Amino acid sequence: MANRSKNVLGTELKACCLDPVTGFYRDGMCSSSPQDPGEHTLCAIVTDDFLEYTAELGNDLITPAPAFGYPGLKAGDRWCICVSRWVEAMRVGCAPQVDLEATHVSVLNHVDLDILKRYAHVEGLTGN
């Protein structure tokens, strides 16, 4: 079945990352689902600052967990993160860039599109 979910731009939701494979369902997509209370719907290009910040808050995305097929993340990896964690990181100045085409439209229930556009990832550029 084709993916018919929309992104924050109103077009078809694109894959966030297949290597390492991300998403609540580990299908590469930042899809929305009632089974995902954390709302892993924002496709972020993680930074060292963000990874350290979220680890300090108890969500270590850096350390590999081979038993679960999780390789651990490093700066530059794409990952579907909880929209609430991204908002927290934005408020403290360490929010990672966002792939708007791979970020689920439901994120707009929490963050204005103009704000997301300020953090939009542009291929070939780094930083916010």
C-alpha positions as CSV (number, residue, x, y, z in Angstrom):
1,M,0.0,0.0,0.0
2,A,1.4,3.4,-0.9
3,N,2.0,5.9,1.8
4,R,-0.6,8.7,1.6
5,S,0.4,10.6,4.7
6,K,1.1,14.3,4.3
7,N,4.1,16.4,5.4
8,V,4.1,19.9,6.9
9,L,4.2,21.3,3.4
10,G,1.0,19.5,2.4
11,T,2.7,17.1,0.0
12,E,3.3,13.4,0.3
13,L,5.4,12.4,3.4
14,K,8.9,11.3,2.3
15,A,11.1,8.9,4.2
16,C,13.3,10.4,6.9
17,C,16.0,7.7,7.0
18,L,16.5,4.1,6.1
19,D,20.2,3.8,7.3
20,P,19.8,3.8,10.3
21,V,16.1,2.9,9.9
22,T,14.0,5.3,11.9
23,G,10.3,5.9,12.7
24,F,8.0,4.5,15.3
25,Y,7.4,1.4,13.1
26,R,11.1,1.3,12.0
27,D,10.0,1.8,8.4
28,G,12.0,5.0,7.7
29,M,8.9,7.2,8.1
30,C,7.9,9.8,10.7
31,S,4.3,8.6,10.6
32,S,1.6,9.5,13.1
33,S,-0.1,6.8,14.9
34,P,-2.3,6.4,18.0
35,Q,0.1,3.7,19.1
36,D,2.9,6.3,19.3
37,P,2.1,8.5,22.4
38,G,5.5,10.1,22.0
39,E,4.7,11.5,18.5
40,H,7.9,10.6,16.8
41,T,6.8,12.7,13.8
42,L,9.5,15.2,13.3
43,C,12.4,14.3,11.0
44,A,15.5,15.9,12.5
45,I,19.1,16.0,11.3
46,V,20.6,15.5,14.8
47,T,23.6,17.5,16.1
48,D,26.0,16.7,18.9
49,D,24.4,19.5,21.0
50,F,20.9,17.9,20.6
51,L,22.2,14.4,21.3
52,E,23.9,15.6,24.5
53,Y,20.8,17.5,25.5
54,T,18.4,14.7,25.1
55,A,20.8,12.2,26.8
56,E,20.9,14.6,29.8
57,L,17.1,14.3,29.9
58,G,17.2,10.5,30.0
59,N,16.9,9.7,26.3
60,D,20.3,8.4,25.2
61,L,20.3,8.2,21.4
62,I,24.1,8.0,21.2
63,T,24.7,4.6,22.8
64,P,24.2,1.6,20.5
65,A,21.7,-1.1,21.6
66,P,22.6,-4.1,19.4
67,A,20.0,-6.3,20.9
68,F,17.4,-4.0,19.4
69,G,19.2,-3.4,16.2
70,Y,19.9,0.2,17.2
71,P,23.3,1.5,16.0
72,G,23.3,4.7,18.1
73,L,23.2,8.1,16.4
74,K,25.9,10.6,15.6
75,A,25.8,14.2,14.4
76,G,24.4,14.4,10.8
77,D,22.1,11.3,11.2
78,R,18.4,11.7,10.4
79,W,16.0,10.5,13.0
80,C,12.3,10.7,13.7
81,I,12.1,12.5,17.1
82,C,9.3,13.4,19.5
83,V,7.9,16.8,18.5
84,S,7.8,17.7,22.2
85,R,11.5,17.1,22.7
86,W,12.3,19.2,19.6
87,V,10.2,22.1,21.1
88,E,12.1,21.7,24.4
89,A,15.4,21.8,22.5
90,M,14.3,24.9,20.5
91,R,13.5,26.7,23.7
92,V,17.0,26.1,25.1
93,G,18.8,26.8,21.8
94,C,19.8,23.4,20.6
95,A,17.0,22.3,18.2
96,P,18.3,20.4,15.2
97,Q,17.4,21.2,11.7
98,V,14.2,19.7,10.3
99,D,13.5,17.9,7.0
100,L,10.2,19.4,6.2
101,E,9.3,16.9,3.5
102,A,9.8,14.0,5.9
103,T,8.0,15.7,8.9
104,H,4.4,14.6,9.5
105,V,1.7,17.2,9.1
106,S,0.6,16.5,12.7
107,V,3.6,18.4,13.9
108,L,1.7,21.6,12.9
109,N,-0.5,20.9,16.0
110,H,2.5,21.8,18.1
111,V,4.8,24.1,16.0
112,D,3.9,26.8,13.6
113,L,5.2,26.2,10.0
114,D,7.1,29.5,10.0
115,I,9.1,28.3,13.0
116,L,9.8,25.0,11.3
117,K,10.9,26.8,8.1
118,R,13.6,28.7,10.2
119,Y,15.0,25.3,11.1
120,A,14.6,23.7,7.6
121,H,17.4,21.6,6.4
122,V,19.0,22.6,3.1
123,E,21.2,20.0,1.5
124,G,24.8,20.9,1.5
125,L,24.5,23.4,4.4
126,T,25.1,22.8,8.1
127,G,23.8,24.7,11.2
128,N,20.5,26.4,11.7
